[in-house]
Amino acid sequence: MPQKQRYIMMVVPSLPEQGGGGVVQVIGYLRDAWQQMDDVPPMRLLVTRGRGSIWLSPFFLLRALIILAVECSRGRVALVHVNVASWGSTWRKLAVVVMASLFGVPVVLHLHGGGYRDFSATLSRSALSIVGWMFRRADRVVVLGETWRDFATQTFQLPKQNIVVVPNGVPDPKPHGTGQDDNTAHLLFLGRFSPGKGIDEFLEALSSADLARLEWSAVIAGNGDLPAIHGYLDNAELMVRTTFPGWLSPKQVEQAFSTANIFALPSHAEGLSIALLEAMAHGLAIVATPVGAHAEVIENGENGLLVPPGDSAALATALHQIITDKTLRQRLGRAARERFLAKYDITRTTDRFRTIYDEVMA
């Protein structure tokens, strides 16, 4: 009888086609790039959270565990790639790792989410021990940067040889028609309107006297409630050059990148932002905070500007500099794209995972 083809089971919170956060987005990019590779096992997605109400997640998880058990018992699963973030994601993925362990299937645990450091600090000693077992059980732990390697090593007592740094990757848009040659600065913010994304500081910086008198326009896209910072939303002069389109579709995001020349992401915590990498791929000048692995991606003054998180005055100063200096804006944008091509194209990410998978399955 012919041998059944085994496959990589990619465990995700929801399907990329249904939309979602950064984890879902990067896995969608990884899956699509993987399908273009030759001589690799198929990759199938297994949903553990689903879209919609959190109350439905136990049903998705139960279904996922049943599918995993059946497929493992049939010898179909070569490896389980588990994408884990903080809070509920951790406990759902713990159940998946336990199930894979019962069948002796190799596990690659992929740590996402800028809030994992804070999450682990809230755990009791026993809960931290259980989560630590999940990380130690994995044949490889994939993290997004050296700062996350240090965190995993210290928090979960992991041997360094089991931790692999694989930065997120995004497709190359082969940008054209960006706003880089425009004399006017076109700012773009993408993300949830929450304090953690720095939307408060961004609006406060834009409403500062030094920036209010400059020539610029801004697209501030995302979901949630905008804070009324210093009367920004009541300032007709500022609002006339600011657009709030809400949450954007992938096609609309592409259009927003193609018409901007500055990308602002003043987050308080990140793993490694997909939006940041996409902005680099499009050749935008970056103003960001050195949180998560961002300081490993952006070198201040070389391919972007870095400001301390929560510091609206420093953010306003950096924005003033990049708005008023077109030469600087263009130089940073070119350098950002060059760095993307060298390190963060999704094809490089898939090559790294191919090596990891081969090592683990061997």
C-alpha positions in Angstrom: 0.0 0.0 0.0 1.3 3.5 -0.7 2.4 5.5 2.3 0.0 8.3 3.3 1.5 11.7 3.0 2.1 13.4 6.3 1.6 17.1 6.8 2.4 20.1 9.0 -0.5 20.9 11.3 -0.5 24.7 11.9 -2.5 25.6 15.0 -4.1 29.1 14.7 -6.7 31.1 16.6 -8.8 31.7 13.4 -8.5 31.4 9.6 -6.6 34.2 7.8 -9.5 34.6 5.4 -11.7 35.6 8.3 -9.4 38.5 9.4 -7.8 38.9 12.8 -4.8 40.2 14.5 -1.1 40.0 13.8 -0.8 36.3 14.6 -3.4 35.3 12.1 -2.0 37.7 9.5 1.5 36.5 9.7 0.4 32.8 9.6 -1.6 33.6 6.5 1.5 35.1 4.9 3.6 32.0 6.0 1.0 29.5 4.7 0.7 31.3 1.3 4.5 31.4 0.9 4.8 27.8 2.0 2.5 26.6 -0.7 4.8 28.1 -3.3 7.7 26.1 -2.1 8.8 22.8 -3.8 9.4 19.5 -2.0 7.8 20.4 1.3 5.0 18.6 3.2 1.5 20.1 2.9 0.5 22.6 5.6 -3.0 22.5 7.1 -4.6 25.0 9.5 -6.4 23.9 12.7 -8.5 26.6 14.4 -8.7 26.6 18.2 -10.4 30.0 19.0 -12.6 31.0 16.1 -14.1 34.3 15.3 -17.0 35.9 17.2 -17.9 35.4 20.8 -15.4 34.1 23.3 -18.1 31.8 24.6 -17.8 29.8 21.4 -14.1 29.2 21.8 -14.5 26.0 23.9 -16.4 24.4 21.1 -13.7 25.3 18.6 -11.1 23.9 20.9 -12.9 20.7 21.5 -13.3 20.2 17.8 -9.7 20.9 17.2 -8.6 18.4 19.8 -10.7 15.7 18.3 -9.3 16.4 14.8 -5.8 16.4 16.2 -6.3 13.1 18.0 -7.8 11.4 15.0 -5.2 12.6 12.6 -2.3 11.8 15.0 -3.7 8.3 15.6 -3.7 7.7 11.8 -0.1 8.8 11.6 -0.9 11.7 9.3 0.6 14.5 11.3 4.4 15.0 10.9 4.7 18.0 13.2 2.4 20.4 15.1 3.2 24.1 14.8 1.5 25.8 17.8 1.1 29.6 17.7 0.7 30.9 21.3 0.0 34.3 22.7 -1.0 35.4 26.2 -4.1 34.8 28.4 -6.7 32.4 26.9 -4.4 31.5 24.0 -1.9 29.9 26.4 -4.4 27.6 28.0 -5.9 26.5 24.7 -2.5 25.8 23.3 -1.5 23.9 26.5 -4.3 21.4 25.7 -3.0 21.1 22.1 0.5 20.4 23.3 -0.7 17.8 25.8 -2.6 16.0 23.0 0.3 16.0 20.6 2.5 14.7 23.4 0.2 11.8 24.0 0.8 10.7 20.4 4.5 11.5 20.5 4.2 14.1 17.7 6.9 16.8 17.5 5.9 20.3 18.6 7.2 23.7 17.4 5.9 26.4 19.8 5.8 29.8 18.3 5.6 32.7 20.8 3.7 35.8 19.7 2.3 38.8 21.5 3.9 41.8 23.1 2.0 41.2 26.3 3.5 37.8 27.2 5.9 39.3 29.7 3.1 41.0 31.6 1.0 37.9 31.4 3.6 35.6 32.8 4.1 38.1 35.7 0.5 37.6 36.8 0.8 33.8 37.0 1.0 32.0 40.3 4.0 29.7 40.9 2.0 26.6 40.0 0.5 28.2 36.9 3.9 29.4 35.8 5.3 25.9 36.3 2.5 24.4 34.0 3.2 27.0 31.3 6.9 26.4 31.7 6.3 22.7 31.1 4.5 23.5 27.8 7.5 25.5 26.6 10.0 22.9 27.7 8.0 20.1 26.1 8.3 21.7 22.7 11.1 20.4 20.4 11.7 24.0 19.4 10.5 27.3 20.7 10.4 30.1 18.0 10.6 33.7 19.2 10.5 37.0 17.3 13.8 38.5 18.5 16.7 38.3 20.9 14.8 40.1 23.6 12.2 37.4 23.5 14.9 34.7 23.6 16.3 36.2 26.8 12.7 36.3 28.2 12.0 32.7 27.4 15.3 31.5 28.7 15.0 33.3 32.1 11.2 32.8 32.6 10.8 29.1 31.6 14.4 27.8 32.1 14.7 26.8 28.5 18.0 25.5 27.1 19.2 28.1 24.6 19.7 25.5 21.9 15.9 24.8 21.8 15.1 28.5 21.1 15.3 29.8 17.6 14.9 33.5 16.6 12.7 33.9 13.5 11.5 37.4 12.9 8.1 37.9 11.4 8.0 38.3 7.6 5.7 40.0 5.1 5.3 39.7 1.3 7.3 42.1 -0.9 4.7 44.6 -2.3 7.3 45.8 -4.8 6.2 49.4 -4.0 5.4 52.0 -6.6 3.7 55.3 -6.5 4.4 55.9 -2.8 4.2 59.4 -1.4 7.9 59.7 -0.9 8.4 62.3 -3.6 5.5 64.4 -2.3 6.6 67.6 -0.5 3.8 67.2 1.9 4.1 64.7 4.7 1.4 62.0 4.7 1.2 60.2 8.1 -0.3 56.7 8.6 -1.4 55.0 11.9 -2.8 51.5 11.8 -3.9 49.7 14.9 -6.5 49.4 17.6 -7.4 52.6 19.3 -6.2 51.6 22.7 -3.6 53.1 25.1 -1.3 50.2 24.5 -1.0 51.2 20.8 0.0 54.7 21.7 -3.0 56.4 20.1 -3.2 58.8 23.0 0.3 60.0 22.5 -0.1 60.2 18.8 -3.1 62.5 18.9 -1.5 64.6 21.6 1.6 65.0 19.5 -0.4 66.0 16.4 -2.3 68.6 18.5 0.9 70.2 19.8 1.6 73.7 18.7 4.7 72.9 16.8 3.0 70.3 14.6 -0.3 72.0 14.3 1.3 74.8 12.2 3.1 72.4 9.8 1.8 71.0 6.5 0.8 67.4 6.8 -2.2 65.0 6.5 -2.9 61.9 8.4 -4.9 58.6 8.0 -5.6 57.1 11.4 -7.1 53.7 10.8 -8.3 51.1 13.3 -11.2 50.1 15.6 -12.2 51.2 19.1 -13.0 54.6 20.5 -10.7 57.6 19.9 -9.7 59.4 23.0 -10.5 63.1 23.2 -6.9 64.3 23.7 -6.5 68.0 24.2 -9.7 68.7 22.3 -8.2 67.1 19.1 -11.5 65.8 17.9 -13.1 69.3 18.3 -10.3 71.1 16.5 -11.6 71.8 13.1 -8.2 72.9 11.7 -6.7 69.5 12.7 -9.7 67.4 11.7 -9.9 68.8 8.2 -6.5 67.1 7.4 -7.1 63.9 9.3 -9.1 60.9 8.1 -10.5 58.2 10.4 -11.7 55.4 8.0 -12.1 52.7 10.7 -10.8 49.2 10.3 -9.3 48.6 6.8 -9.5 45.6 4.5 -6.3 44.2 3.1 -6.8 46.1 -0.2 -7.5 49.3 1.7 -4.4 48.8 3.8 -2.3 48.5 0.6 -3.8 51.7 -0.7 -3.1 53.5 2.6 0.6 52.4 2.5 0.9 53.4 -1.2 -0.2 57.0 -0.5 1.7 57.6 2.8 5.3 58.5 3.4 5.5 58.3 7.2 4.3 55.5 9.4 3.8 56.1 13.2 3.6 53.2 15.7 4.1 54.6 19.3 3.1 51.3 20.9 3.7 50.5 24.6 4.3 46.7 23.9 4.7 44.6 20.8 6.1 41.3 19.7 7.2 42.3 16.3 4.5 44.4 14.5 3.4 43.2 11.1 2.2 46.7 10.2 5.7 48.0 11.0 7.3 45.5 8.6 4.7 46.2 5.9 5.5 49.9 6.2 9.2 49.2 5.8 8.4 47.0 2.8 6.6 50.0 1.2 9.6 52.3 1.9 7.9 54.5 4.5 9.9 56.5 7.0 9.2 55.0 10.4 8.6 56.6 13.8 8.2 53.9 16.4 9.0 52.9 20.0 11.8 50.4 20.9 9.4 47.8 22.4 9.5 44.0 21.8 11.9 43.3 19.0 11.5 46.7 17.3 14.9 47.9 18.5 16.4 44.9 16.6 14.6 46.1 13.5 14.8 49.9 13.6 18.2 51.6 14.2 17.5 55.1 15.4 18.5 57.6 12.7 19.5 54.9 10.3 16.2 53.3 9.0 13.7 55.1 11.3 13.3 57.1 14.4 12.7 55.6 17.9 11.1 57.4 20.8 10.4 56.3 24.3 6.9 54.7 24.8 4.4 57.0 26.5 6.3 60.1 25.7 4.2 62.4 23.5 6.7 65.3 23.6 9.5 63.1 22.2 7.0 61.7 19.6 6.1 65.3 18.6 9.8 66.2 18.2 10.5 63.1 16.0 7.4 63.8 13.9 8.4 67.5 13.5 11.8 66.4 12.4 10.6 64.0 9.8 7.7 66.2 8.5 10.0 69.2 7.9 13.0 67.4 6.4 12.0 65.7 3.1 15.6 64.5 2.5 15.6 62.7 5.9 12.2 61.3 5.2 13.3 59.8 1.9 16.6 58.5 3.3 14.9 56.7 6.2 12.3 55.3 3.8 14.9 53.9 1.4 16.9 52.4 4.3 13.8 50.8 5.8 13.0 49.1 2.5 16.6 47.9 2.2 16.4 46.4 5.7 13.2 44.7 4.8 14.6 43.1 1.7 17.6 41.9 3.6 15.8 40.3 6.6 12.0 40.5 6.7 10.7 39.2 3.3 8.3 36.3 4.0 10.4 34.0 1.7 13.2 34.3 4.2 10.8 33.4 7.0 9.6 30.3 5.2 13.2 29.2 4.5 13.9 29.4 8.2 10.9 27.4 9.1 11.7 24.8 6.5 15.1 24.3 8.3 13.4 24.1 11.7 10.8 21.6 10.5 13.5 19.4 8.9 15.6 19.4 12.1 12.6 18.6 14.3 11.2 15.9 12.1 14.6 14.3 11.7 
